[in-house]
Amino acid sequence: MTPPRAPAMSPDDRRASIIAVTMPLLREKGRIVSTKEIAKAAGIAEGTIFRVFDSKDDLIDATVHDAFDNSTLLVELAEIDRALCLRDRLARAVAIMQEHLQGVFALMTVLHASGQPMRPPTHDGDAHRRREEATAELDEAFVELIGDDARLLRVSATTFIGYLRMLTLSSVHPMLGGQASTPEELVDVLLEGALDRGSGHGPDRSQDRTPTTPPTLSRKKTT
């Protein structure tokens, strides 16, 4: 049976739609996925793929590149309700980041298992600049998400984001093992610390402090 004629799309939209369909198939099967399978999932003729991509490898490389792209992340972070409290805004952001990273790691794992791991990134100047720009854009999105609540932190917003990035990455990294922390747990530990507040060693909250006063740990007096 002849596949239905694909609806008219611009080359960029067609490219994006094929990549979107290829992503889950690549995570499931690795590079052994066929263009026939991709075309069937996309509801297009197999030849349509090769009007947009030079080869199957070209499509796969574009899909891998898209897995690392921050564009969707930035959109999702921008859609978080700013009326939420800081803790809830950060938990939503961490959930978005965890899902993104889990997708990347799943892709890396299946490609490695298939004996055809991801090709190493290009180390030319333009590639390095693009990676730095992408990281800067993500950091700016988090700074904007924190907003005026940065005054509540006893470290700078950029320092806080660095800690948040490390904790989020380690919470889902397959090489670190263990059960992934929930976004709420991760944010709570980062904002409040890991000491038990009822143990006598947690932050002293007996008196109200102004937002600019850093919290301190109470210490037992020695004689």
Buried (B, 14 or more C-beta within 10 A) or exposed (E): EEBEEBEEBEEEEBBBBBBEBBBBBBBEEBBEBEBEBBBBBBEBBBEBBBEBBEEBEEBBBBBBEBBBEBEEBBEBBEEBEEEEEBBBBBBBBBBBBBEBBBBBBBBBBBBEEBEBBBEEEEEEEEEEEEEEEBEEEBBEBBBEBBEEBBEEBEEEBEEBBBEBBEBBBBBBBEEEEEEBBBBBBBBBEBBEBEEEEEEEBBBBEEEEEEEEEEEEEBEEEEE
